[in-house]
């Protein structure tokens, strides 16, 4: 193939790739790769095609071949790094980005991608600061500012996210990403965000994820019927949109709208071609909202519609695990044991706990612990060791020494004003569709992202108190799955308020999105238990830690009982089973959060 023919073929392949015509691109590249197997441009384009076809590992091999003859090509190193990122080879990607920037420090896009990789994938503590400096040094580089807005919002830094998105919009008023982040961040702030959503949707009317969040904003402003209508439009356009179906179910339930909250799922599974994921979510919500029998019936219908697939086996096992006759379903759990899948193993762990098969649970739990699933498996491993290896259980739980209480009442100027603010935030009419509380409401979204003086003061007080708690814990133990963690908060991964009313309580549960969890008591009922065994309900409204859920059929005492006091912050490992005793009358208003250590 002569040079002119090769250049024409490259142009054809590149145009086809840019237009998404992957077959045409491959047809043009095939003879080129035979004629010029080591050519950098051919290998680069072949790698781009492999990535477009969903093969980042194959793309990386092609770029490695190209780099053998172009080892000082900085943009090629950056492309290689991006490909390694796609292939989940994050540490190697970091090295490749570093190499590209060493060769050519002015590659701003590579520097942006390196900061994002370090922040999102590798958890490097200063990566976001690197991106902030990079954006500040390049005020006209809108990609830097777009990504800064996205990352600030991911960290629930609402003010900085708004400022970064406004920086982009001042230069590109119709920038879709900046408009979306601006709307999301305004929603996070607790202020009215509807105008920002309308502006963003005018720019990207087909963005269904944006429309779903718009519905959440309508619901937050007590326009739940309008939210239901918007979600109906999304589902009309995309009948199998799980986010929209889930949001509609939750809004209908929380706002006590007429009709079955799960009607959207019922309609979706009646349509031809309904994917397994929708069936699975329908069964999961039916188990929470109705009962395990309803979930089992949906799983059986899914088997008829989809056949014997792993997804159907999992939804069947999930329903069987919560059923009253869970012990009769050993065959189902034997079947999912063959999946070799983490989700299946975690489901088996829960079933083994209900069966009190502690030795098997211990073996499975330790396997999952070694594989890096501590947050999910430690609750069950704790039960296994308590049932079969008390010495190990005491080592893990430390006899309640991992639970701490601190008084933050003196760090918040006016608990009464904070309580009034929180009451205004509680807009739901009843408990969430699938959370642990019974007889109360829970706020939506990230409470600590709200831009109000009350929340900012509370967040700062809590951050200081958590640092004190971490400093008071037992010494660092490199063999312990929790005491081996760093003793600094990397970020809050969730924050919310719960308002329990008369007879309200929390069932025993855990949190798998953080390392430290909490209960901060803002207002408490007069009917709180006194702890006096001679009185009526001595533990009414108390927090318990280390007590297994009732459905496990265990009569074990909690590791720790905490009598709440206004202004108290209780802290404990996120994997520890915890809940609240019911109380007879009044209001129990709390703030809770999950924190990730790092």
Secondary structure, 3 states (H helix, E strand, C coil): CCHHHHHHHHHHHHHHHHCCCHHHHHHHHHHHHHHCCCCHHHHHHHHHHHHHCCCHHHHHHHHHHHHHHCCCCHHHHHHHHHHHHHCCCHHHHHHHHHHHHHHCCCCHHHHHHHHHHHHHHCCCCCHHHHHHHHHHHCCCCHHHHHHHHHHHHHCCCHHHHHHHHHHHHHHCCCCHHHHHHHHHHHHHHCCCCHHHHHHHHHHCCCCHHHHHHHHHHHHHCCCHHHHHHHHHHHHHHCCCCHHHHHHHHHHHHHCCCCCCCCHHHHHHHCCCCCCHHHHHHHHHHHHHHCCHHHHHHHHHHHHHHHCCCHHHHHHHHHHHHHCCCHHHHHHHHHHHHHHCCHHHHHHHHHHHHHHCCHHHHHHHHHHHHHCCCHHHHHHHHHHHHHHHCHHHHHHHHHHHCCCEEEECHHHCCCHHHHHHHHHHHCCCCCCCCCCCEEEEEECCCCHHHCCCHHHHHHHHHHHHHHHHHHHHCCCCCCCCCCCCCCCCEEEEEEEEEEEEEEEEEEEEECCCCCCEEEEEEEECCCCCCCCCCCCCCCCCCCEEECCCCHHHCCCCCCCEEECCCCCEEEEEECCCCEEECCCCCCCEEEEEEEEEEC
